[in-house]
Amino acid sequence: MDGACAVIRSLERIALVSIWFGLLASVGAEAQCLIPQNLIVSGGPGKDGIPALTNPEVVPAATGDTFLFPDDLVLGVVVNGEARAYPHAVMWWHEIVNDVLGGRPILVTFCPLTGSGIIYDPVIPDIPDMEAAPLNFGVSGLLFDNNLILFDRRTDSLWSQMRLESICGALSGTRPPLLPVVQSAWAAWKALHPETTVVSFNTGFSRNYDVYPYGDYDQIDSTQLLFPQTTVDPRLPMKENVLGIRHDGVARAYSMTRMRELGPRLAINDDVNGLPVLVAFHAASRLAIPFDRRVGATEEAREVLDFDIAKGEGFPFQLRDRQTGSIWNLNGVAISGPLQGERLRKVPTFTAFWFAWSAFNLDSEIHVPGASE
């Protein structure tokens, strides 16, 4: 029996290597890759072995309540006023959704091994025919630093999710625009966006969407990694969830655990290398929304605001700016006061496990609670 198992394992390795070389051959020579090819590893399933979704079935929030629990995590996005939630439970099994929201194509990605949910605009400037035929993506079956590598079906170029760019092929070095994404409990997203739709479990694939397929991998005290990792930063637990912000060469991580220790609701005023940011945090909802704290019609006239939690209990809570006393909701809209009608810009970034954020942002700072508020 042991001999038979060894033969099977050898055949599996041969098959995976064949898949790996086939994918890399499809994108061209070594010179076309931005990272050494020996750091690109097979995750097991081959190309499209994890099936991406395209234009999946979506349902109203009330129907979503029939298959989602209030504290189930979702990735939420708003495009042209239309809100949609992508349950982690769907993304665990599919990792990529090619969708249309608010009349615009979007690319929703999630890597379970790095805990990173990132949403892109697949209409990439300077690439011909983008408006007529935006890129459509699939799961390559390859990984770099345990992180998802996508491929586009037009050129077969490979794209690293957390490097935020194509790493091999004809489009190597191309960086798709990021869209703001909110990771939160389903109940919180629904409270912020009552008219939201949500991707249904009726995907056309037979999957048990009620079960997390990676055991205790995502627990904060887990040190398990399934594939080689180039570096591990010991400053935080490996599976600590962090909100990462990078601006003009400076990266900063906001630890969910450290923020939760400060209180159930926070308004963190910070500056990331010249970008004034507000992080609105709600512990029970596992929600941290980053905003640009500047308001004004022109760059010259823009004013930097400082925020506090407004009085009141419950969720959604409200914010008050110190400069004018205006009241703001968690969608970044001033709902009363001198600045009523003004809107804060959400910073396009994402949440990930600390080991992954720090590997892709080697110089990352860690926000020190209380240092900037």
Contacts in CASP RR format, 6 or more apart in sequence:
PFRMAT RR
TARGET T0000
AUTHOR 0000-0000-0000
METHOD contacts of the structure
MODEL  1
MDGACAVIRSLERIALVSIWFGLLASVGAEAQCLIPQNLIVSGGPGKDGI
PALTNPEVVPAATGDTFLFPDDLVLGVVVNGEARAYPHAVMWWHEIVNDV
LGGRPILVTFCPLTGSGIIYDPVIPDIPDMEAAPLNFGVSGLLFDNNLIL
FDRRTDSLWSQMRLESICGALSGTRPPLLPVVQSAWAAWKALHPETTVVS
FNTGFSRNYDVYPYGDYDQIDSTQLLFPQTTVDPRLPMKENVLGIRHDGV
ARAYSMTRMRELGPRLAINDDVNGLPVLVAFHAASRLAIPFDRRVGATEE
AREVLDFDIAKGEGFPFQLRDRQTGSIWNLNGVAISGPLQGERLRKVPTF
TAFWFAWSAFNLDSEIHVPGASE
16 42 0 8 1.000
16 43 0 8 1.000
16 44 0 8 1.000
16 46 0 8 1.000
17 42 0 8 1.000
19 42 0 8 1.000
19 46 0 8 1.000
19 47 0 8 1.000
19 141 0 8 1.000
20 40 0 8 1.000
20 41 0 8 1.000
20 42 0 8 1.000
20 142 0 8 1.000
23 47 0 8 1.000
23 140 0 8 1.000
23 141 0 8 1.000
23 142 0 8 1.000
23 151 0 8 1.000
23 156 0 8 1.000
23 158 0 8 1.000
24 33 0 8 1.000
24 37 0 8 1.000
24 40 0 8 1.000
24 158 0 8 1.000
24 168 0 8 1.000
26 156 0 8 1.000
27 33 0 8 1.000
27 155 0 8 1.000
27 156 0 8 1.000
27 157 0 8 1.000
27 158 0 8 1.000
27 168 0 8 1.000
27 169 0 8 1.000
27 170 0 8 1.000
28 168 0 8 1.000
28 169 0 8 1.000
30 37 0 8 1.000
32 168 0 8 1.000
32 169 0 8 1.000
32 170 0 8 1.000
32 172 0 8 1.000
33 40 0 8 1.000
33 158 0 8 1.000
33 167 0 8 1.000
33 168 0 8 1.000
33 169 0 8 1.000
33 172 0 8 1.000
34 163 0 8 1.000
34 165 0 8 1.000
34 167 0 8 1.000
34 168 0 8 1.000
34 172 0 8 1.000
34 173 0 8 1.000
35 144 0 8 1.000
35 160 0 8 1.000
35 163 0 8 1.000
35 167 0 8 1.000
37 168 0 8 1.000
39 144 0 8 1.000
39 145 0 8 1.000
39 228 0 8 1.000
39 230 0 8 1.000
40 142 0 8 1.000
40 143 0 8 1.000
40 144 0 8 1.000
40 149 0 8 1.000
40 158 0 8 1.000
40 168 0 8 1.000
41 142 0 8 1.000
41 143 0 8 1.000
41 144 0 8 1.000
41 227 0 8 1.000
41 228 0 8 1.000
42 141 0 8 1.000
42 142 0 8 1.000
42 143 0 8 1.000
43 141 0 8 1.000
43 142 0 8 1.000
43 143 0 8 1.000
43 226 0 8 1.000
43 227 0 8 1.000
44 141 0 8 1.000
45 139 0 8 1.000
45 141 0 8 1.000
46 140 0 8 1.000
46 141 0 8 1.000
47 139 0 8 1.000
47 140 0 8 1.000
47 141 0 8 1.000
47 151 0 8 1.000
48 138 0 8 1.000
48 139 0 8 1.000
49 139 0 8 1.000
49 141 0 8 1.000
50 93 0 8 1.000
50 94 0 8 1.000
50 95 0 8 1.000
50 139 0 8 1.000
50 141 0 8 1.000
51 94 0 8 1.000
51 139 0 8 1.000
51 205 0 8 1.000
52 94 0 8 1.000
52 95 0 8 1.000
52 96 0 8 1.000
52 97 0 8 1.000
52 98 0 8 1.000
52 137 0 8 1.000
52 138 0 8 1.000
52 139 0 8 1.000
53 90 0 8 1.000
53 94 0 8 1.000
53 96 0 8 1.000
53 97 0 8 1.000
53 98 0 8 1.000
53 99 0 8 1.000
53 199 0 8 1.000
53 203 0 8 1.000
54 97 0 8 1.000
54 98 0 8 1.000
54 99 0 8 1.000
54 136 0 8 1.000
55 98 0 8 1.000
55 99 0 8 1.000
55 100 0 8 1.000
56 90 0 8 1.000
56 97 0 8 1.000
56 99 0 8 1.000
56 199 0 8 1.000
56 200 0 8 1.000
56 203 0 8 1.000
57 199 0 8 1.000
57 200 0 8 1.000
57 202 0 8 1.000
57 203 0 8 1.000
58 84 0 8 1.000
58 197 0 8 1.000
58 198 0 8 1.000
58 199 0 8 1.000
58 200 0 8 1.000
59 197 0 8 1.000
59 198 0 8 1.000
59 200 0 8 1.000
60 197 0 8 1.000
60 198 0 8 1.000
61 190 0 8 1.000
61 194 0 8 1.000
61 195 0 8 1.000
61 196 0 8 1.000
61 197 0 8 1.000
61 198 0 8 1.000
63 198 0 8 1.000
63 200 0 8 1.000
64 186 0 8 1.000
64 198 0 8 1.000
64 200 0 8 1.000
67 200 0 8 1.000
67 201 0 8 1.000
67 209 0 8 1.000
68 74 0 8 1.000
68 87 0 8 1.000
68 89 0 8 1.000
68 186 0 8 1.000
68 198 0 8 1.000
69 186 0 8 1.000
70 185 0 8 1.000
70 186 0 8 1.000
70 187 0 8 1.000
71 185 0 8 1.000
71 186 0 8 1.000
71 187 0 8 1.000
71 286 0 8 1.000
72 87 0 8 1.000
72 88 0 8 1.000
72 89 0 8 1.000
72 185 0 8 1.000
72 186 0 8 1.000
73 87 0 8 1.000
73 88 0 8 1.000
73 183 0 8 1.000
73 184 0 8 1.000
73 185 0 8 1.000
73 186 0 8 1.000
73 286 0 8 1.000
74 85 0 8 1.000
74 86 0 8 1.000
74 87 0 8 1.000
74 88 0 8 1.000
74 183 0 8 1.000
74 184 0 8 1.000
74 185 0 8 1.000
74 186 0 8 1.000
74 189 0 8 1.000
74 198 0 8 1.000
75 85 0 8 1.000
75 86 0 8 1.000
75 88 0 8 1.000
75 91 0 8 1.000
75 108 0 8 1.000
75 110 0 8 1.000
75 117 0 8 1.000
75 119 0 8 1.000
75 181 0 8 1.000
75 182 0 8 1.000
75 183 0 8 1.000
76 83 0 8 1.000
76 84 0 8 1.000
76 85 0 8 1.000
76 86 0 8 1.000
76 181 0 8 1.000
76 182 0 8 1.000
76 183 0 8 1.000
76 184 0 8 1.000
76 189 0 8 1.000
76 196 0 8 1.000
77 83 0 8 1.000
77 84 0 8 1.000
77 86 0 8 1.000
77 101 0 8 1.000
77 106 0 8 1.000
77 108 0 8 1.000
77 119 0 8 1.000
77 179 0 8 1.000
77 180 0 8 1.000
77 181 0 8 1.000
77 182 0 8 1.000
78 84 0 8 1.000
78 180 0 8 1.000
78 193 0 8 1.000
79 101 0 8 1.000
79 102 0 8 1.000
79 103 0 8 1.000
79 104 0 8 1.000
79 106 0 8 1.000
79 179 0 8 1.000
80 101 0 8 1.000
80 102 0 8 1.000
80 103 0 8 1.000
80 104 0 8 1.000
81 102 0 8 1.000
82 101 0 8 1.000
82 102 0 8 1.000
82 103 0 8 1.000
82 197 0 8 1.000
83 189 0 8 1.000
83 193 0 8 1.000
83 195 0 8 1.000
83 196 0 8 1.000
83 197 0 8 1.000
84 99 0 8 1.000
84 101 0 8 1.000
84 196 0 8 1.000
84 197 0 8 1.000
84 198 0 8 1.000
84 199 0 8 1.000
85 186 0 8 1.000
85 189 0 8 1.000
85 190 0 8 1.000
85 196 0 8 1.000
85 197 0 8 1.000
85 198 0 8 1.000
85 199 0 8 1.000
86 97 0 8 1.000
86 108 0 8 1.000
86 110 0 8 1.000
86 198 0 8 1.000
86 199 0 8 1.000
87 186 0 8 1.000
87 198 0 8 1.000
87 199 0 8 1.000
87 201 0 8 1.000
87 209 0 8 1.000
88 110 0 8 1.000
89 201 0 8 1.000
89 209 0 8 1.000
89 210 0 8 1.000
89 212 0 8 1.000
90 97 0 8 1.000
90 199 0 8 1.000
90 201 0 8 1.000
90 203 0 8 1.000
90 209 0 8 1.000
91 97 0 8 1.000
91 108 0 8 1.000
91 110 0 8 1.000
91 112 0 8 1.000
91 117 0 8 1.000
92 110 0 8 1.000
92 112 0 8 1.000
92 209 0 8 1.000
92 212 0 8 1.000
92 213 0 8 1.000
92 214 0 8 1.000
93 205 0 8 1.000
93 207 0 8 1.000
93 209 0 8 1.000
93 213 0 8 1.000
94 139 0 8 1.000
94 203 0 8 1.000
94 205 0 8 1.000
95 109 0 8 1.000
95 110 0 8 1.000
95 111 0 8 1.000
95 112 0 8 1.000
95 139 0 8 1.000
95 148 0 8 1.000
96 107 0 8 1.000
96 108 0 8 1.000
96 109 0 8 1.000
96 137 0 8 1.000
96 138 0 8 1.000
96 139 0 8 1.000
96 148 0 8 1.000
96 150 0 8 1.000
97 107 0 8 1.000
97 108 0 8 1.000
97 109 0 8 1.000
97 199 0 8 1.000
98 105 0 8 1.000
98 107 0 8 1.000
98 122 0 8 1.000
98 136 0 8 1.000
98 137 0 8 1.000
98 138 0 8 1.000
99 105 0 8 1.000
99 106 0 8 1.000
99 107 0 8 1.000
99 108 0 8 1.000
100 106 0 8 1.000
104 121 0 8 1.000
104 123 0 8 1.000
105 121 0 8 1.000
105 122 0 8 1.000
105 123 0 8 1.000
105 134 0 8 1.000
106 119 0 8 1.000
106 120 0 8 1.000
106 121 0 8 1.000
106 122 0 8 1.000
106 179 0 8 1.000
107 119 0 8 1.000
107 120 0 8 1.000
107 121 0 8 1.000
107 122 0 8 1.000
107 135 0 8 1.000
107 137 0 8 1.000
107 176 0 8 1.000
108 117 0 8 1.000
108 119 0 8 1.000
109 116 0 8 1.000
109 117 0 8 1.000
109 118 0 8 1.000
109 119 0 8 1.000
109 120 0 8 1.000
109 137 0 8 1.000
109 148 0 8 1.000
109 150 0 8 1.000
109 161 0 8 1.000
110 116 0 8 1.000
110 117 0 8 1.000
110 118 0 8 1.000
110 148 0 8 1.000
111 117 0 8 1.000
111 146 0 8 1.000
111 147 0 8 1.000
111 148 0 8 1.000
111 161 0 8 1.000
111 162 0 8 1.000
111 356 0 8 1.000
112 213 0 8 1.000
112 214 0 8 1.000
112 217 0 8 1.000
112 218 0 8 1.000
113 143 0 8 1.000
113 146 0 8 1.000
113 147 0 8 1.000
113 148 0 8 1.000
113 214 0 8 1.000
113 217 0 8 1.000
113 225 0 8 1.000
113 226 0 8 1.000
113 227 0 8 1.000
113 356 0 8 1.000
114 145 0 8 1.000
114 146 0 8 1.000
114 147 0 8 1.000
114 148 0 8 1.000
114 161 0 8 1.000
114 162 0 8 1.000
114 352 0 8 1.000
114 353 0 8 1.000
114 355 0 8 1.000
114 356 0 8 1.000
115 218 0 8 1.000
115 241 0 8 1.000
115 351 0 8 1.000
115 352 0 8 1.000
115 353 0 8 1.000
115 356 0 8 1.000
116 147 0 8 1.000
116 148 0 8 1.000
116 161 0 8 1.000
116 162 0 8 1.000
116 350 0 8 1.000
116 351 0 8 1.000
116 352 0 8 1.000
116 353 0 8 1.000
116 356 0 8 1.000
116 357 0 8 1.000
117 161 0 8 1.000
117 181 0 8 1.000
117 183 0 8 1.000
117 350 0 8 1.000
117 351 0 8 1.000
117 352 0 8 1.000
118 161 0 8 1.000
118 162 0 8 1.000
118 164 0 8 1.000
118 178 0 8 1.000
118 181 0 8 1.000
118 350 0 8 1.000
119 178 0 8 1.000
119 179 0 8 1.000
119 180 0 8 1.000
119 181 0 8 1.000
120 176 0 8 1.000
120 177 0 8 1.000
120 178 0 8 1.000
120 179 0 8 1.000
121 176 0 8 1.000
121 177 0 8 1.000
121 178 0 8 1.000
121 179 0 8 1.000
122 130 0 8 1.000
122 134 0 8 1.000
122 135 0 8 1.000
122 136 0 8 1.000
122 137 0 8 1.000
122 176 0 8 1.000
123 130 0 8 1.000
123 131 0 8 1.000
123 134 0 8 1.000
124 130 0 8 1.000
124 134 0 8 1.000
124 135 0 8 1.000
124 174 0 8 1.000
124 176 0 8 1.000
124 177 0 8 1.000
125 177 0 8 1.000
127 135 0 8 1.000
127 171 0 8 1.000
127 174 0 8 1.000
133 154 0 8 1.000
135 152 0 8 1.000
135 153 0 8 1.000
135 154 0 8 1.000
135 176 0 8 1.000
136 152 0 8 1.000
136 153 0 8 1.000
136 154 0 8 1.000
137 150 0 8 1.000
137 151 0 8 1.000
137 152 0 8 1.000
137 153 0 8 1.000
137 159 0 8 1.000
138 150 0 8 1.000
138 151 0 8 1.000
138 152 0 8 1.000
138 153 0 8 1.000
139 148 0 8 1.000
139 150 0 8 1.000
139 151 0 8 1.000
140 149 0 8 1.000
140 150 0 8 1.000
140 151 0 8 1.000
140 158 0 8 1.000
141 149 0 8 1.000
142 149 0 8 1.000
142 158 0 8 1.000
143 149 0 8 1.000
143 227 0 8 1.000
144 160 0 8 1.000
144 163 0 8 1.000
144 167 0 8 1.000
145 162 0 8 1.000
145 229 0 8 1.000
145 230 0 8 1.000
145 356 0 8 1.000
145 359 0 8 1.000
145 360 0 8 1.000
146 225 0 8 1.000
146 226 0 8 1.000
146 227 0 8 1.000
146 229 0 8 1.000
146 356 0 8 1.000
147 160 0 8 1.000
147 161 0 8 1.000
147 162 0 8 1.000
147 356 0 8 1.000
147 360 0 8 1.000
148 160 0 8 1.000
148 161 0 8 1.000
148 162 0 8 1.000
149 158 0 8 1.000
149 159 0 8 1.000
149 160 0 8 1.000
149 161 0 8 1.000
149 167 0 8 1.000
150 158 0 8 1.000
150 159 0 8 1.000
150 161 0 8 1.000
151 157 0 8 1.000
151 158 0 8 1.000
151 159 0 8 1.000
152 159 0 8 1.000
152 166 0 8 1.000
152 171 0 8 1.000
155 169 0 8 1.000
155 170 0 8 1.000
155 171 0 8 1.000
156 169 0 8 1.000
157 166 0 8 1.000
157 168 0 8 1.000
157 169 0 8 1.000
157 170 0 8 1.000
157 171 0 8 1.000
157 172 0 8 1.000
157 174 0 8 1.000
158 166 0 8 1.000
158 167 0 8 1.000
158 168 0 8 1.000
158 169 0 8 1.000
159 165 0 8 1.000
159 166 0 8 1.000
159 167 0 8 1.000
159 171 0 8 1.000
159 176 0 8 1.000
160 166 0 8 1.000
160 167 0 8 1.000
162 352 0 8 1.000
162 356 0 8 1.000
162 357 0 8 1.000
162 360 0 8 1.000
163 360 0 8 1.000
164 175 0 8 1.000
164 176 0 8 1.000
164 178 0 8 1.000
165 173 0 8 1.000
165 174 0 8 1.000
165 175 0 8 1.000
165 176 0 8 1.000
166 172 0 8 1.000
166 173 0 8 1.000
166 174 0 8 1.000
166 175 0 8 1.000
167 173 0 8 1.000
177 348 0 8 1.000
178 348 0 8 1.000
178 349 0 8 1.000
178 350 0 8 1.000
179 348 0 8 1.000
180 346 0 8 1.000
180 347 0 8 1.000
180 348 0 8 1.000
180 349 0 8 1.000
181 348 0 8 1.000
181 350 0 8 1.000
182 189 0 8 1.000
182 192 0 8 1.000
182 287 0 8 1.000
182 289 0 8 1.000
182 346 0 8 1.000
183 286 0 8 1.000
183 287 0 8 1.000
183 288 0 8 1.000
183 350 0 8 1.000
183 351 0 8 1.000
184 192 0 8 1.000
184 282 0 8 1.000
184 285 0 8 1.000
184 286 0 8 1.000
184 287 0 8 1.000
185 284 0 8 1.000
185 285 0 8 1.000
185 286 0 8 1.000
185 287 0 8 1.000
186 198 0 8 1.000
187 285 0 8 1.000
188 282 0 8 1.000
188 285 0 8 1.000
188 287 0 8 1.000
188 315 0 8 1.000
188 316 0 8 1.000
189 196 0 8 1.000
190 196 0 8 1.000
191 315 0 8 1.000
191 316 0 8 1.000
192 316 0 8 1.000
192 330 0 8 1.000
192 331 0 8 1.000
193 331 0 8 1.000
201 209 0 8 1.000
212 218 0 8 1.000
216 222 0 8 1.000
216 224 0 8 1.000
217 224 0 8 1.000
217 226 0 8 1.000
217 239 0 8 1.000
218 239 0 8 1.000
218 353 0 8 1.000
219 239 0 8 1.000
220 237 0 8 1.000
220 239 0 8 1.000
220 240 0 8 1.000
220 241 0 8 1.000
220 257 0 8 1.000
221 237 0 8 1.000
221 239 0 8 1.000
222 238 0 8 1.000
222 239 0 8 1.000
223 238 0 8 1.000
223 239 0 8 1.000
225 238 0 8 1.000
225 355 0 8 1.000
229 355 0 8 1.000
229 359 0 8 1.000
230 359 0 8 1.000
231 358 0 8 1.000
231 359 0 8 1.000
231 362 0 8 1.000
232 238 0 8 1.000
232 355 0 8 1.000
232 358 0 8 1.000
232 359 0 8 1.000
233 354 0 8 1.000
233 355 0 8 1.000
233 358 0 8 1.000
233 359 0 8 1.000
233 364 0 8 1.000
235 354 0 8 1.000
235 358 0 8 1.000
235 366 0 8 1.000
236 242 0 8 1.000
236 253 0 8 1.000
236 255 0 8 1.000
236 354 0 8 1.000
236 358 0 8 1.000
236 366 0 8 1.000
237 257 0 8 1.000
237 354 0 8 1.000
238 353 0 8 1.000
238 354 0 8 1.000
238 355 0 8 1.000
239 353 0 8 1.000
239 354 0 8 1.000
239 355 0 8 1.000
240 255 0 8 1.000
240 256 0 8 1.000
240 257 0 8 1.000
240 353 0 8 1.000
240 354 0 8 1.000
241 255 0 8 1.000
241 256 0 8 1.000
241 257 0 8 1.000
241 286 0 8 1.000
241 351 0 8 1.000
241 352 0 8 1.000
241 353 0 8 1.000
241 354 0 8 1.000
242 253 0 8 1.000
242 254 0 8 1.000
242 255 0 8 1.000
242 256 0 8 1.000
242 351 0 8 1.000
242 352 0 8 1.000
242 353 0 8 1.000
242 354 0 8 1.000
242 357 0 8 1.000
243 253 0 8 1.000
243 254 0 8 1.000
243 256 0 8 1.000
243 279 0 8 1.000
243 288 0 8 1.000
243 290 0 8 1.000
243 349 0 8 1.000
243 350 0 8 1.000
243 351 0 8 1.000
244 251 0 8 1.000
244 252 0 8 1.000
244 253 0 8 1.000
244 254 0 8 1.000
244 349 0 8 1.000
244 350 0 8 1.000
244 351 0 8 1.000
244 352 0 8 1.000
244 357 0 8 1.000
244 361 0 8 1.000
244 364 0 8 1.000
245 251 0 8 1.000
245 252 0 8 1.000
245 254 0 8 1.000
245 272 0 8 1.000
245 275 0 8 1.000
245 277 0 8 1.000
245 290 0 8 1.000
245 347 0 8 1.000
245 349 0 8 1.000
246 252 0 8 1.000
246 272 0 8 1.000
246 349 0 8 1.000
246 361 0 8 1.000
247 272 0 8 1.000
247 273 0 8 1.000
247 274 0 8 1.000
247 275 0 8 1.000
248 273 0 8 1.000
248 274 0 8 1.000
248 275 0 8 1.000
249 273 0 8 1.000
250 272 0 8 1.000
250 273 0 8 1.000
250 363 0 8 1.000
250 365 0 8 1.000
251 357 0 8 1.000
251 361 0 8 1.000
251 363 0 8 1.000
251 364 0 8 1.000
251 365 0 8 1.000
252 270 0 8 1.000
252 272 0 8 1.000
252 364 0 8 1.000
252 365 0 8 1.000
252 366 0 8 1.000
252 367 0 8 1.000
253 354 0 8 1.000
253 357 0 8 1.000
253 358 0 8 1.000
253 361 0 8 1.000
253 364 0 8 1.000
253 365 0 8 1.000
253 366 0 8 1.000
253 367 0 8 1.000
254 268 0 8 1.000
254 279 0 8 1.000
254 281 0 8 1.000
254 288 0 8 1.000
254 367 0 8 1.000
255 354 0 8 1.000
255 366 0 8 1.000
255 367 0 8 1.000
256 286 0 8 1.000
256 288 0 8 1.000
256 351 0 8 1.000
258 367 0 8 1.000
258 369 0 8 1.000
259 266 0 8 1.000
259 268 0 8 1.000
259 279 0 8 1.000
259 281 0 8 1.000
259 283 0 8 1.000
259 288 0 8 1.000
259 369 0 8 1.000
260 283 0 8 1.000
261 369 0 8 1.000
262 369 0 8 1.000
262 370 0 8 1.000
263 283 0 8 1.000
264 282 0 8 1.000
264 283 0 8 1.000
264 284 0 8 1.000
265 281 0 8 1.000
265 282 0 8 1.000
265 283 0 8 1.000
265 309 0 8 1.000
265 317 0 8 1.000
266 279 0 8 1.000
266 280 0 8 1.000
266 281 0 8 1.000
266 309 0 8 1.000
266 373 0 8 1.000
267 278 0 8 1.000
267 279 0 8 1.000
267 280 0 8 1.000
267 281 0 8 1.000
267 307 0 8 1.000
267 308 0 8 1.000
267 309 0 8 1.000
267 319 0 8 1.000
267 373 0 8 1.000
268 277 0 8 1.000
268 278 0 8 1.000
268 279 0 8 1.000
268 280 0 8 1.000
268 281 0 8 1.000
268 367 0 8 1.000
268 369 0 8 1.000
268 372 0 8 1.000
268 373 0 8 1.000
269 276 0 8 1.000
269 277 0 8 1.000
269 278 0 8 1.000
269 293 0 8 1.000
269 306 0 8 1.000
269 307 0 8 1.000
269 372 0 8 1.000
269 373 0 8 1.000
270 276 0 8 1.000
270 277 0 8 1.000
270 278 0 8 1.000
270 279 0 8 1.000
270 367 0 8 1.000
270 372 0 8 1.000
270 373 0 8 1.000
271 277 0 8 1.000
271 372 0 8 1.000
275 292 0 8 1.000
275 347 0 8 1.000
276 292 0 8 1.000
276 293 0 8 1.000
276 294 0 8 1.000
276 304 0 8 1.000
277 290 0 8 1.000
277 291 0 8 1.000
277 292 0 8 1.000
277 293 0 8 1.000
277 347 0 8 1.000
278 290 0 8 1.000
278 291 0 8 1.000
278 292 0 8 1.000
278 293 0 8 1.000
278 305 0 8 1.000
278 307 0 8 1.000
278 319 0 8 1.000
278 344 0 8 1.000
279 288 0 8 1.000
279 289 0 8 1.000
279 290 0 8 1.000
279 291 0 8 1.000
280 287 0 8 1.000
280 288 0 8 1.000
280 289 0 8 1.000
280 291 0 8 1.000
280 307 0 8 1.000
280 319 0 8 1.000
280 330 0 8 1.000
281 287 0 8 1.000
281 288 0 8 1.000
281 289 0 8 1.000
282 288 0 8 1.000
282 315 0 8 1.000
282 317 0 8 1.000
282 330 0 8 1.000
284 315 0 8 1.000
285 315 0 8 1.000
288 351 0 8 1.000
289 330 0 8 1.000
289 346 0 8 1.000
290 346 0 8 1.000
290 347 0 8 1.000
290 349 0 8 1.000
291 332 0 8 1.000
291 344 0 8 1.000
291 345 0 8 1.000
291 346 0 8 1.000
291 347 0 8 1.000
292 344 0 8 1.000
292 345 0 8 1.000
292 346 0 8 1.000
292 347 0 8 1.000
293 304 0 8 1.000
293 305 0 8 1.000
293 306 0 8 1.000
293 307 0 8 1.000
293 344 0 8 1.000
294 302 0 8 1.000
294 303 0 8 1.000
294 304 0 8 1.000
294 305 0 8 1.000
294 345 0 8 1.000
295 302 0 8 1.000
295 303 0 8 1.000
295 305 0 8 1.000
295 339 0 8 1.000
295 342 0 8 1.000
295 344 0 8 1.000
296 302 0 8 1.000
296 303 0 8 1.000
296 342 0 8 1.000
303 323 0 8 1.000
305 321 0 8 1.000
305 322 0 8 1.000
305 323 0 8 1.000
305 324 0 8 1.000
306 321 0 8 1.000
306 322 0 8 1.000
306 323 0 8 1.000
307 319 0 8 1.000
307 320 0 8 1.000
307 321 0 8 1.000
307 322 0 8 1.000
307 328 0 8 1.000
308 319 0 8 1.000
308 320 0 8 1.000
308 322 0 8 1.000
309 317 0 8 1.000
309 318 0 8 1.000
309 319 0 8 1.000
309 320 0 8 1.000
310 317 0 8 1.000
310 318 0 8 1.000
310 319 0 8 1.000
310 320 0 8 1.000
310 327 0 8 1.000
312 318 0 8 1.000
316 329 0 8 1.000
316 330 0 8 1.000
317 330 0 8 1.000
318 327 0 8 1.000
318 328 0 8 1.000
318 329 0 8 1.000
318 330 0 8 1.000
318 335 0 8 1.000
319 327 0 8 1.000
319 328 0 8 1.000
319 329 0 8 1.000
319 330 0 8 1.000
319 332 0 8 1.000
320 326 0 8 1.000
320 327 0 8 1.000
320 328 0 8 1.000
321 328 0 8 1.000
321 334 0 8 1.000
321 339 0 8 1.000
324 337 0 8 1.000
324 338 0 8 1.000
324 339 0 8 1.000
325 337 0 8 1.000
325 338 0 8 1.000
326 334 0 8 1.000
326 336 0 8 1.000
326 337 0 8 1.000
326 338 0 8 1.000
326 339 0 8 1.000
326 340 0 8 1.000
326 342 0 8 1.000
327 334 0 8 1.000
327 335 0 8 1.000
327 336 0 8 1.000
327 337 0 8 1.000
328 334 0 8 1.000
328 335 0 8 1.000
328 344 0 8 1.000
329 335 0 8 1.000
332 343 0 8 1.000
332 344 0 8 1.000
332 346 0 8 1.000
333 341 0 8 1.000
333 342 0 8 1.000
333 343 0 8 1.000
333 344 0 8 1.000
334 340 0 8 1.000
334 341 0 8 1.000
334 342 0 8 1.000
334 343 0 8 1.000
335 341 0 8 1.000
357 364 0 8 1.000
358 364 0 8 1.000
END
